[in-house]
Amino acid sequence: CEDCGKSLIGECKLHGPLIRAKDRVIPSRARLTLPHYLTLRVLELRAGNQQILGVFAKKVIQKRTQFGPYVGQLSTKLTRYDESRLVLQVLKDGGKYFLDTPNEDCGNWMMFVRLARNQEEQTLVAYQHCGEVYFTTVKPIEPHTELKVWYAADYAKFMEASAVSIKEESDACPLPPVAKEPVDPWTCSSCRSTFATFALLESHQCIHKDRV
């Protein structure tokens, strides 16, 4: 304590505790890369303060606006899987790799874009070009509209997914995108969860292996 000149364990009983000043919280790399006309919104708060985020437009974004490339780590398996985000892979030096984003400092803002459940809510298309993945708007995006993405036709074949997601039967029971081929969904042998594509099943099974 500088007031009484004593070295103490804990706070000074005479002069009280120190006034603690906290460092400023620095946004993650992914959040810092967000363009000024886009914003992140918390859509849901899950257990453990896990935030489910969405990317929204703050102004009109024109059709054929390209974003990217998507930033991630090349990996043979995913360390972080989120059913609301697209699984992305690229072809590099003859090998097929996942674009893995284990945390917000390993990617850019595109990691927050959620997948489109149907053609009506799709605003972006994902495709591969020169070993990189880009998102491009398929229609004008109005302010306060969430950016949602699905695979382009050629990239869907590469990812073993359907080119266009199916239409929801009702708003109350949204259906996930289903692959046209094969007709039967891919099923996880460990937990019996089903997936539209083999790539999604493969990334899901990597999580089981890591847990074991």
N, C-alpha and C positions, 0 to 999 in steps of 0.2 A: 504494500500500500504506500503510495507516494506521499500521503498525508501524515501517516504516523511513522513512516520509515521502517516498517516491519515486513518480513517475508512470511506470508501466511499460506496455509493450505485452505483453499476455498475463499469465500468473501470475508472482508474485514467486518468484524462485529461492531466496530465503532463508526466507520464511515460508509458501510453498506457495500453492495455489489458494484461492479463496473457497468457502465452503459455500453452495451454491445452494439456495434455497427456492422451490419451484414453487407457482404459484397453484392453488387448488382447481378441479377440473374442474366446470363448470356443466352440468347436464343440458340437453338441448335442450327447446324449447317443447313438442314433441310428447310427450316422456317425462314432463315435469312435469304434463301434463294427465291422466295415467293415473289412473283411480279407485283408491282404496286397496284395493279387493277384487279388483283385477286385477294381473297381473304380466307382464313381458316375459321371454321365454326365448330364448336363442340356439339355433336348431335346426341351423344349419349355418354353417361358416366357409369362405368362398370365397377365391379369390386376392385379394391386396391387402387382407387383413383385412376383407373385406366380410361383414358379419353378416346372416344370414337369420333374422329374428325372428318370433315368434308371440306372440299374446296369450292368456294362460291365466287361468282363474278361480281365486281363492284361497278362495272360499266358494261356497255354493249361490246361484245367481242365478235368480230366479223367471221364469217364462214371462211374456211381454208387458212385459218391462223395456225401456224405450226409451233409446238412446244417441244423442247428437248435439246439434246438427248437425255434420256432417263439415266440417272446416275445410280450405280449400284456396284457391288463387288461380284466379279465372276466367280461362280462356285458350282460344284457338281451336285450340291444339295442346298436346300433352303434351311437357314437357321431360324427364320421367322416367317410364320405362315399366318395370313389373315384372310378369312373366307370372303371378306368384303372387298378385297383388292385383287387385281389381276395377277396371275402368275406369269412372269415374263422370262423368256429365254432368247439367247442370241447364238448365232453360229460364228465361232472364232477359230481360225486355223484348223478347220475341219472338224472341230469339236462343238458339241451343244452344251451351253452353260446357262445356269440360272443367273438372273440379275438379282442378287441377294441384298437386302437392306436390313441387317440385324438391328440397327438403331438409327436415330435421326441424324447422326453425324456421318453416316456412311452413304447417304443419298441426298437427293434434292426434293423440292416440293412435290414433284410428280408422284412420290411414294404415297401421298395422302389422297390421291384421286381414287374414288370408289368405282367399282364396276357397275355397269348398267344392267338392270334386270330385264329390260325389254327395249325394243327399238324406239319407243316413244320418249323415254328418258335419256337415251344415249345422245351425248353432245360431242364426244370425242371418239376417234378411231386410233387404235394402236397398230403400228407397223414397224418392220425392221428395215433399216437402210444402212448399208456399209458397216454392218456389225454393231449398229446402235439402234435403240428403240425411240421412236418419236410419237407424240400425240398430235393429231390435227383435228380442228373443229369440223364437224360435218354439217353444221347449220349455225346461224347467228345465235349467240348466247345472250339472253337478256340479263340485266342486273338482278341480283339476289337469286340467280339460278345456279344450282349445283352442277359442277363439271363431273360427268360420268363417262366412263370409257368402256369400249369393247374392241375385240380384235378385228382388223381388216381381213378381207377374204383370204388372201394369200398367207397372211400371218396366222390365221385361224387354222389353216391346213398344217402349217409348221408346228403349231401348238396342239394339234389334234383336237380342235374344238370346233363348234359350229360357227359359221360365218356371221350369223345374226341370231341374237338371243330370242327366245320364244316370248310371246305376249302373255301377260298375266291374265288369268281367268277372272280374278277379282282383286280389289285393292286390299281386302282383308287377308288374303292368303297368297302373298307373292311367291312365285315359283322361280327357282334358280335356273340359269341357262343350262340347257340340255344338249348334248352332242347329238348330231344326226346319226353318226355311225361311231361305235355300234349302238343299237337300240337300247340294250340293257346298260344301266349305269355301271361305272367302275366301283367296286365295293372293297372297303378296307377289311382285311381278314382279322385285324386286331380288335376294332371297335364297331365294325359293321356299318360305318358311315359310308355314304355313296357320293360319288363325284362324277361330274359331267365328262371329264377327260382323264386320260391316263396320266398326263403331266400333273394335274391337280392331285390325283391319288398318289403319285410318286413323291411329290413334295410333302404331302400329309404323312406318308409312311416314314419319311426322314425324321419327323418329329418323334414318332414312336421309338425309332432306333436311338435317338439322342436321350430319351427319357430312360430307356433300358440301360 
